[in-house]
């Protein structure tokens, strides 16, 4: 296949077949990201078999999955009267009145040449939209456009040679700011394919700067310092400065050590307010400009946000944690009034919307649901009008495909019906719980920790039959499995699997102490939480413990490699972008700063803490047949980590197949590669679960 650079296989009397597609990492990684599932039962349902024809049963299961249309970049106007969002056809603008009456959607805003559109921003007066249009080519290039909405003709404001994102109007509506990396040869971010190394390696950095465009003159001006990489920014209410998360040096690597700055919008002068103790995101000015709020906590990926809510004076000073005892993870926030913040939260695996005052410790959940809500990006979020009540977002769950909803918080009405009539092709999914070990330093000796996860049942479930179980470990580790329209895990369900996506310690959703509980303990308590979940659920449901599988990508890939060194209970494993050796990884990856908060020191200062959590330290224990999948330009978990694991398993005569995807990064983006990734995973479980079942039958005879 053209999209695959090479396949390395060491097989034990079996061969592999493949075709093409994959599940987006952001639905995991998270970040985010993303989980890719696999799983096949040897005793397949007739409904799947009848549709298979010449396809493998795995491919037939994938083909049977319902395909939902996507909605991106939802924005409600500041006055709450209009909605805008992105579909494949362009940008749709709809009045709230028309949306509430169920009126037919208007024609989308589109540009000549079918340019992909993204990153919508409303003007403060709610009359205009700014957005970005990507230019086709090998290197990033985009245009900034503006349009009177609805009904106006788009006007081009600027051309950008390099990567640009996140436009926003100034409070007076005269400027549009954006984040711009001039001359960037690739899409920014460590998830994207890295530029292959060539020639003498130097320390040249492409810095992301706040750049303004004057609407009247179209003049473009880079404002923030040329040696500073700005990750996020927010206009001050008077338009004279920005609050920003930023760092000097490598943009990919230094998000984990970013400072909170204010930046003068005229001169670019910096005021260094503070360096939070842990990672932080989403700096937001209060309506009076006197304070800045942000989310901070242990986070493993930029964009995969979770933690407590903090506030500090805009001139610096004492920092206050407003939610120190919250048993949830804040994921997005905004001010609704001076002294009042509204935020979304992951609460025990569910979505929530809550408020907290600047007095602190008085959070109140306004709404929660067995679903996911998002206005764009990773994690939970919504788009909120100036009144602090009217909002819009995409809602989806295991039973409902994505649709746009809008209205007062908790009283939303459906705006779109793009996926009307689509039904899930998988079984019921339950929010399940079990008990794990006590959290470290919990002060409650002997009190076991409640662990949450999602258990998807086999389609056409019969409680009198036994079914295999595949554990899908999410990426991160600072992330969580959330309810969503889940065709990847659904394919396993359609073929007769239980699918467990656990949220062990280190995940979001149970409060900051829970997310911090795997620090200096990767592969310890988190692994035992997962295994405790398997045993607990096997006592409640007809799970065939002779046919267990494990799968994950990124941190999930690491946990897959780790699990097969700690137990022989799994009959098959699929490690996507897995991490085999923390010591060598430290010097190979593009983002080593993320490791310090989790390990407490660099690998050079404390190699022992890295070695004790490295699968390679215990690799001689491995017996589990393993499929290894990775992108050749992965900067987050570079391909050598997968090569190292493949080499070790091959040497130890463990059945292993290794696939490297050409020109792919940490997120496998090409549709053909995504398909191949998922199909290989499904067929790997089918192969080895089938062998386990055959061996079991032979033993009984």
C-alpha positions in Angstrom: 0.0 0.0 0.0 1.4 3.4 -1.0 0.6 5.1 2.3 2.6 2.5 4.3 6.4 2.9 4.1 7.1 -0.7 5.3 5.8 -3.6 7.3 8.1 -5.7 9.5 6.6 -9.0 10.5 7.7 -11.9 12.7 4.8 -14.4 12.7 4.1 -17.7 14.3 2.4 -19.8 11.6 0.0 -17.0 10.5 -0.1 -14.1 8.1 -1.7 -10.7 8.2 -4.0 -8.9 5.8 -4.8 -5.2 5.6 -6.8 -2.5 4.0 -7.2 1.3 4.9 -8.6 3.9 7.5 -8.1 5.0 11.3 -9.8 6.8 14.1 -8.7 10.3 14.8 -6.4 10.6 17.8 -8.3 13.6 19.1 -11.3 11.7 19.9 -8.0 10.8 22.5 -5.8 11.6 23.0 -6.9 12.9 24.0 -5.5 14.3 23.4 -6.7 13.9 22.4 -6.6 11.6 22.4 -7.9 9.2 21.0 -8.4 5.5 21.1 -8.3 3.0 18.4 -10.1 -0.2 19.2 -9.9 -3.6 17.9 -11.7 -6.8 18.6 -13.3 -9.8 16.9 -15.1 -12.8 18.2 -14.6 -16.1 16.5 -18.3 -16.9 16.7 -19.4 -13.9 14.7 -23.0 -12.7 14.3 -24.8 -13.8 11.2 -25.8 -10.2 10.5 -22.1 -9.3 10.1 -21.3 -12.5 8.1 -24.2 -11.9 5.7 -22.8 -8.5 4.7 -19.2 -9.5 4.5 -19.2 -11.0 1.0 -15.6 -11.1 -0.1 -14.5 -9.0 2.9 -12.9 -10.3 6.1 -15.3 -10.3 9.0 -13.3 -7.4 10.5 -13.7 -5.3 7.4 -17.4 -6.1 7.2 -17.8 -5.0 10.8 -16.0 -1.7 10.0 -18.2 -1.2 7.0 -21.3 -1.8 9.0 -20.6 1.1 11.3 -23.0 4.2 10.9 -21.1 7.2 9.6 -22.1 10.5 11.1 -21.4 14.0 9.5 -19.3 16.3 11.6 -19.8 19.8 12.8 -16.9 22.0 13.9 -16.0 25.4 15.3 -19.3 26.4 16.8 -19.6 30.1 17.7 -22.5 32.0 19.1 -22.5 35.8 18.6 -21.8 38.0 21.6 -25.4 39.3 21.6 -26.8 35.7 21.5 -28.8 36.3 18.3 -26.8 34.3 15.8 -25.0 31.0 15.4 -22.1 30.1 13.1 -20.4 26.7 12.5 -18.4 24.8 10.0 -19.4 21.9 7.8 -17.8 20.3 4.8 -19.6 22.8 2.6 -18.4 25.9 4.4 -19.6 28.2 7.2 -23.3 28.2 8.1 -24.8 31.3 9.7 -28.2 31.0 11.3 -30.2 33.4 13.5 -31.2 32.0 16.9 -34.9 32.8 16.1 -34.7 30.7 12.9 -32.9 27.9 14.7 -35.6 27.8 17.4 -38.4 27.7 14.8 -36.7 24.9 12.9 -36.2 26.9 9.7 -34.2 25.5 6.9 -30.5 26.3 7.0 -29.2 28.8 4.6 -26.4 28.4 2.0 -22.9 28.1 3.5 -20.3 30.8 3.2 -17.6 29.3 0.8 -14.6 30.6 -1.1 -13.5 29.9 -4.7 -11.2 26.9 -5.0 -13.0 25.0 -2.2 -10.5 26.3 0.3 -10.9 24.6 3.7 -12.3 27.0 6.3 -11.6 27.1 10.0 -11.3 29.2 13.2 -14.4 31.4 13.3 -14.5 34.6 15.3 -17.4 37.0 15.9 -17.0 40.8 16.0 -18.0 42.5 19.3 -21.1 44.0 17.7 -22.2 40.6 16.4 -22.3 41.9 12.8 -19.2 40.3 11.3 -17.3 37.1 11.1 -13.6 36.6 10.7 -12.3 33.2 9.6 -9.2 31.5 8.1 -8.9 29.7 4.8 -6.1 27.3 4.2 -4.2 27.5 0.9 -3.5 24.2 -0.8 0.2 23.3 -0.8 3.0 21.4 0.9 3.8 24.1 3.5 1.2 25.9 5.6 -0.2 29.1 4.1 -3.6 30.8 4.9 -5.7 33.8 4.4 -7.7 35.8 6.9 -11.2 36.8 5.7 -14.1 38.8 7.0 -17.8 38.8 6.1 -20.9 40.7 7.2 -23.1 38.0 8.6 -25.5 36.9 7.3 -25.6 37.7 3.7 -22.4 39.7 3.0 -19.6 39.1 0.5 -16.4 37.8 2.0 -13.5 40.3 2.1 -9.9 39.1 2.3 -7.9 40.9 5.0 -4.5 39.3 4.9 -2.2 36.5 3.5 0.0 34.5 5.9 3.0 32.5 4.7 3.3 30.1 7.6 0.9 28.6 10.2 -1.8 30.9 11.6 -4.6 30.2 14.0 -7.0 31.6 16.6 -8.3 34.9 15.2 -10.2 37.2 17.5 -11.5 40.8 17.3 -10.2 43.6 19.5 -12.9 44.9 21.9 -13.4 48.0 19.7 -13.7 45.8 16.6 -10.9 47.6 14.7 -8.3 44.9 14.7 -8.2 41.1 14.3 -5.5 39.4 16.2 -4.2 35.9 15.5 -1.4 33.5 16.4 1.1 33.4 13.5 4.3 31.4 12.9 6.1 33.0 10.0 7.7 30.5 7.5 6.7 27.4 9.5 7.3 24.4 7.2 4.6 22.2 8.8 1.4 22.5 10.7 2.3 23.5 14.3 2.0 21.2 17.2 3.7 18.0 18.4 0.9 15.8 17.2 1.7 16.7 13.6 4.3 15.0 11.4 7.8 16.4 12.3 10.0 17.9 9.6 12.6 15.1 8.9 16.1 16.0 10.2 18.7 16.9 7.6 22.2 18.4 7.7 23.6 20.1 10.7 21.1 20.2 13.5 20.8 23.6 15.2 18.6 25.3 17.7 16.5 27.3 15.3 12.9 27.9 16.6 9.8 29.0 14.8 8.1 31.3 17.3 4.3 31.8 17.4 3.6 35.5 17.8 0.4 37.5 18.4 -0.1 39.3 15.1 -2.7 42.0 14.4 -4.5 43.0 11.2 -6.0 46.4 10.9 -9.4 46.0 9.3 -9.5 49.4 7.7 -6.0 49.4 6.2 -5.2 45.6 6.1 -1.9 46.3 7.7 -0.3 43.3 9.4 1.9 43.7 12.4 3.6 41.1 14.6 3.4 42.4 18.1 4.6 39.9 20.7 8.4 39.5 21.1 10.2 37.5 18.3 11.8 35.1 20.9 8.6 34.2 22.6 6.2 31.3 21.6 2.6 32.3 22.6 0.2 29.4 23.1 -3.0 31.1 24.1 -4.1 34.7 24.5 -7.1 36.8 25.6 -7.8 40.5 24.9 -8.1 42.8 27.9 -11.5 44.5 28.0 -9.9 47.9 27.2 -8.0 46.3 24.2 -4.6 47.6 25.4 -3.1 44.3 26.4 -3.4 40.5 26.3 -3.2 37.8 28.9 -1.1 35.0 27.4 0.5 31.7 28.2 3.9 31.7 26.6 7.5 30.5 26.8 10.8 31.1 25.2 12.4 28.5 23.0 10.8 25.5 21.4 7.1 25.8 21.0 6.5 22.1 20.9 8.5 21.4 24.0 7.9 24.4 26.4 4.2 24.5 26.9 4.8 22.5 30.1 6.9 25.3 31.5 5.0 28.3 30.1 4.5 31.5 32.2 1.4 33.7 32.5 2.2 37.1 30.9 0.4 40.2 30.1 1.6 41.7 26.7 1.2 45.3 25.7 -0.9 45.4 22.5 1.0 48.4 21.2 4.6 47.8 22.1 4.7 44.1 22.8 6.3 44.7 26.2 6.0 41.7 28.6 5.0 41.6 32.2 5.8 38.2 33.7 3.0 37.6 36.2 3.8 34.1 37.3 5.0 30.6 36.6 2.2 28.2 37.8 3.4 25.2 39.8 1.9 22.9 37.2 0.7 23.2 33.6 -2.0 25.8 32.8 -4.3 26.8 30.1 -7.1 29.2 29.0 -6.0 32.6 30.6 -9.1 34.8 30.7 -9.4 38.5 31.7 -12.3 39.4 34.0 -14.9 41.8 32.6 -13.4 44.7 34.6 -9.8 43.8 33.5 -8.6 43.5 37.1 -8.1 39.7 37.3 -7.1 36.8 35.2 -8.5 33.3 35.7 -7.0 30.1 34.3 -7.1 26.3 34.7 -4.1 24.6 36.1 -3.1 21.1 37.1 -1.0 18.1 36.0 -1.5 17.9 32.2 0.4 15.7 29.8 -0.7 17.3 26.5 -1.3 20.9 25.3 -5.0 21.1 24.5 -6.0 18.3 26.8 -7.0 20.5 29.7 -8.1 19.5 33.1 -7.5 20.8 36.6 -8.6 23.4 39.2 -9.6 27.0 38.5 -7.2 29.7 39.7 -7.4 33.5 39.7 -4.7 36.2 40.1 -4.6 40.0 39.9 -3.8 41.3 36.4 -0.9 43.1 38.0 0.4 40.0 39.7 0.4 38.9 43.4 -1.2 36.1 45.3 -2.7 33.2 43.4 -5.9 31.6 44.7 -7.2 28.2 43.9 -11.0 28.6 43.7 -11.8 24.8 43.5 -9.3 23.0 45.8 -11.8 20.3 46.9 -13.6 19.8 43.6 -14.1 16.1 42.7 -14.1 16.9 39.0 -11.8 18.4 36.4 -12.4 21.8 34.9 -11.8 21.7 31.1 -12.9 25.2 29.8 -13.8 28.4 31.4 -15.1 32.0 30.9 -16.2 34.9 33.0 -19.9 35.7 33.1 -19.6 38.7 35.4 -16.9 40.2 37.6 -16.6 37.8 40.5 -18.3 34.9 38.6 -16.8 32.1 36.4 -18.6 29.5 34.4 -16.8 26.3 33.3 -17.3 22.9 31.8 -16.2 19.9 33.8 -15.5 16.2 33.5 -17.3 14.8 36.5 -17.0 11.0 37.0 -16.8 10.5 33.2 -19.8 12.7 32.4 -20.0 16.2 31.0 -21.0 19.1 33.3 -21.5 22.9 33.3 -20.8 24.6 36.6 -20.0 28.0 38.2 -17.7 29.2 40.9 -17.3 32.7 42.4 -14.0 34.4 43.1 -14.7 33.8 46.8 -13.8 30.2 46.0 -14.9 26.7 47.1 -18.5 27.4 46.2 -18.8 25.6 42.8 -22.2 24.7 41.7 -23.1 22.3 38.9 -25.8 23.8 36.7 -26.2 20.8 34.3 -24.6 17.4 33.8 -25.2 14.6 31.3 -24.2 11.2 30.0 -22.6 12.8 26.9 -19.9 15.0 25.5 -20.4 18.7 24.7 -17.9 20.7 22.6 -17.7 24.0 20.7 -14.4 22.9 19.1 -11.0 21.5 20.0 -10.3 18.8 22.6 -12.3 18.1 25.6 -15.5 19.6 26.9 -16.4 23.2 26.1 -19.3 25.5 24.9 -19.7 28.8 23.2 -21.3 31.4 25.5 -23.0 34.7 24.6 -22.4 37.9 26.6 -25.4 37.3 28.8 -23.7 34.3 30.4 -26.6 32.1 29.7 -27.3 31.6 26.0 -24.9 29.0 24.6 -24.2 26.6 21.8 -22.3 23.4 21.3 -22.2 20.0 19.6 -23.7 17.3 21.7 -23.1 13.6 21.2 -23.1 10.4 23.2 -22.9 6.6 22.7 -26.5 6.6 21.5 -26.8 10.0 19.8 -24.7 11.2 16.9 -23.3 14.7 16.8 -25.8 17.6 16.3 -25.7 21.3 17.1 -27.7 22.5 20.1 -28.3 26.1 21.4 -30.2 28.0 24.0 -30.1 28.6 27.8 -27.7 26.3 29.6 -29.4 23.0 30.2 -32.4 24.0 28.1 -30.8 23.7 24.7 -32.8 22.9 21.6 -31.5 21.0 18.6 -30.5 23.2 15.7 -29.3 20.7 13.1 -30.6 17.3 12.0 -27.6 16.4 9.8 -27.5 12.9 11.3 -31.3 12.3 11.7 -32.2 8.6 11.6 -28.7 7.3 12.3 -28.7 4.7 15.0 -25.7 3.2 16.8 -24.4 -0.1 15.4 -23.1 -1.3 18.7 -24.4 -2.4 22.1 -25.4 -0.6 25.2 -22.6 1.3 27.1 -22.6 1.7 30.8 -20.8 4.0 33.2 -19.2 1.4 35.5 -17.3 1.6 38.8 -15.0 -0.6 40.8 -12.6 -0.2 43.7 -8.9 0.3 43.4 -6.1 0.9 45.8 -6.1 4.0 48.1 -4.6 7.2 46.6 -1.1 8.0 47.8 -1.0 10.7 50.5 -4.8 10.6 50.8 -4.8 10.6 54.5 -7.4 7.9 54.5 -5.4 4.7 55.1 -7.2 1.6 53.9 -10.0 3.5 52.0 -10.1 2.2 48.5 -10.4 4.6 45.6 -13.5 4.4 43.4 -12.5 4.0 39.7 -14.7 4.8 36.8 -14.8 3.5 33.2 -17.1 2.8 30.3 -18.2 -0.7 29.4 -19.6 -1.3 25.9 -21.6 -4.5 25.6 -21.6 -6.8 22.6 -24.2 -6.0 20.0 -27.2 -8.5 20.4 -25.9 -9.2 23.9 -27.1 -12.5 25.4 -26.3 -12.8 29.2 -26.2 -16.6 28.8 -23.1 -16.4 26.4 -19.5 -15.7 27.2 -17.7 -12.9 25.3 -14.2 -11.7 25.0 -13.1 -8.4 26.5 -10.8 -5.8 24.9 -9.4 -3.1 27.2 -8.8 0.2 25.3 -6.5 2.5 27.4 -6.8 6.2 26.6 -3.8 8.4 25.8 -2.4 11.1 28.0 -2.3 10.0 30.8 -4.0 13.3 31.7 -7.2 12.7 29.7 -10.3 10.5 30.0 -12.6 8.3 28.1 -15.8 10.2 27.5 -19.2 9.4 25.9 -19.1 10.0 22.2 -20.3 8.5 18.9 -17.9 5.6 18.9 -17.5 3.7 15.7 -14.1 2.4 16.5 -15.1 0.6 19.7 -18.4 -0.1 18.1 -16.8 -2.4 15.5 -15.6 -4.6 18.3 -19.1 -4.6 19.9 -20.6 -5.6 16.5 -18.3 -8.6 16.4 -19.2 -9.8 19.9 -16.8 -8.0 22.3 -17.1 -6.3 25.6 -15.0 -3.2 25.3 -13.8 -1.5 28.5 -12.3 2.0 28.4 -11.1 2.7 31.9 -10.2 6.0 33.6 -7.6 4.9 36.1 -5.7 7.2 38.4 -4.0 9.8 36.4 -7.2 10.5 34.4 -9.4 13.5 34.5 -12.9 13.4 36.2 -12.3 12.7 39.9 -10.4 15.8 41.1 -6.8 16.9 41.0 -5.5 14.5 43.7 -6.7 11.6 41.5 -5.0 13.0 38.4 -1.8 13.5 40.3 -1.9 10.0 41.7 0.3 8.4 39.1 3.2 10.8 39.5 6.4 8.8 39.8 4.3 5.7 39.5 3.6 5.0 35.8 2.6 1.4 35.3 2.0 1.1 39.1 -1.4 2.1 40.6 -2.8 2.9 37.2 -2.1 -0.6 35.8 -3.5 -2.2 39.0 -6.7 0.0 38.7 -7.2 -1.4 35.2 -6.7 -5.0 36.2 -9.0 -4.6 39.2 -11.6 -3.3 36.8 -11.3 -6.5 34.6 -11.8 -8.7 37.7 -14.6 -6.7 39.1 -16.6 -6.6 35.8 -15.9 -10.3 35.2 -17.9 -11.1 38.4 -20.9 -9.1 37.1 -20.9 -9.9 33.4 -20.2 -13.0 31.2 -16.6 -12.1 30.3 -14.4 -14.9 28.9 -11.2 -14.4 30.9 -9.4 -16.7 28.5 -9.9 -14.1 25.7 -8.7 -10.8 27.0 -7.0 -8.2 24.8 -5.5 -4.8 25.4 -5.0 -1.9 23.1 -4.1 1.8 23.2 -2.3 4.6 21.5 0.3 7.0 23.0 0.1 6.5 26.8 -2.3 3.7 25.9 0.4 2.2 23.7 2.8 2.5 26.6 0.4 0.8 29.0 -0.2 -2.0 26.5 3.6 -2.6 26.4 3.8 -2.4 30.1 0.8 -4.7 30.7 2.4 -7.6 28.7 5.5 -7.4 30.9 3.4 -7.7 34.1 0.9 -10.4 33.2 0.2 -13.2 30.8 -3.5 -12.8 31.0 -3.9 -11.0 27.7 -4.1 -13.2 24.7 -3.4 -10.3 22.2 -2.0 -6.7 22.4 -2.0 -3.8 20.0 0.4 -1.0 20.8 0.0 2.2 18.9 2.8 4.8 19.2 3.9 3.0 22.3 6.7 3.9 24.6 9.1 1.0 25.5 12.0 2.7 27.2 11.7 5.9 29.2 15.4 6.4 29.4 16.0 6.3 25.6 12.7 8.1 25.0 13.9 11.1 27.0 16.6 11.9 24.4 14.5 11.0 21.4 11.2 12.8 21.7 10.4 16.4 20.8 8.7 17.3 24.1 10.8 16.1 27.0 9.6 18.9 29.3 6.4 17.1 29.8 8.2 14.4 31.7 9.6 16.4 34.6 6.3 17.0 36.4 5.5 13.3 36.2 8.9 11.9 37.1 10.2 14.7 39.4 13.6 15.0 37.6 15.2 14.6 34.3 16.4 11.2 33.2 20.0 12.4 33.7 19.4 13.2 37.4 17.2 10.3 38.3 17.5 7.4 35.8 16.1 4.9 38.3 12.6 6.4 38.5 12.4 6.1 34.7 13.9 2.6 34.6 11.4 1.2 37.1 8.5 2.2 34.8 10.1 1.1 31.5 8.6 -1.9 29.8 12.1 -2.7 28.3 13.4 -3.4 31.8 11.0 -6.4 32.1 10.8 -7.4 28.4 11.9 -10.9 29.0 8.6 -11.6 30.7 6.6 -10.9 27.5 4.7 -13.8 25.9 1.7 -11.9 24.4 1.4 -11.7 20.6 1.8 -8.0 19.8 0.9 -5.7 16.9 2.9 -2.5 16.8 1.8 0.6 14.9 3.5 4.0 14.5 4.0 7.0 12.3 7.5 7.5 10.9 7.5 11.2 11.7 6.1 11.0 15.2 7.7 13.6 17.5 5.7 12.8 20.7 6.6 9.1 20.8 9.2 8.6 18.1 9.2 5.5 16.0 12.5 4.2 17.5 10.5 3.3 20.6 8.4 0.9 18.6 11.5 -0.4 16.8 13.0 -1.2 20.1 10.0 -3.1 21.3 9.7 -5.0 18.0 13.4 -5.9 18.1 13.1 -7.2 21.6 10.0 -9.3 21.0 11.4 -10.7 17.7 14.6 -11.7 19.5 12.5 -13.4 22.3 10.4 -15.2 19.6 7.2 -13.6 20.7 4.7 -13.3 17.7 4.9 -9.7 16.6 4.0 -7.6 13.6 5.3 -4.1 13.1 3.8 -1.4 10.8 5.3 2.0 10.1 3.1 4.6 8.4 4.9 6.9 6.0 4.7 10.7 6.6 2.4 10.3 9.6 3.0 11.9 13.0 1.6 11.0 16.4 -1.9 11.3 15.1 -2.5 9.0 12.1 -4.4 11.4 9.8 -4.5 9.9 6.3 -7.8 8.1 5.7 -6.2 5.1 4.1 -3.7 4.8 7.1 -6.5 5.2 9.6 -8.5 2.4 7.9 -5.4 0.2 7.9 -4.6 0.9 11.5 -8.1 0.0 12.7 -8.5 -3.1 10.4 -5.1 -4.6 11.4 -6.1 -4.1 15.0 -9.4 -5.9 14.6 -7.9 -8.7 12.7 -5.1 -9.1 15.2 -7.6 -9.8 18.0 -9.6 -12.0 15.7 -6.5 -14.1 15.0 -5.4 -14.6 18.6 -8.7 -14.8 20.3 -9.6 -17.5 17.7 -6.4 -19.4 18.6 -7.2 -19.1 22.3 -10.7 -20.4 21.8 -9.4 -23.3 19.7 -6.9 -24.2 22.4 -9.6 -24.0 25.1 -11.8 -26.4 23.1 -8.9 -28.8 22.5 -8.2 -28.8 26.3 -11.8 -29.7 27.0 -11.7 -32.6 24.6 
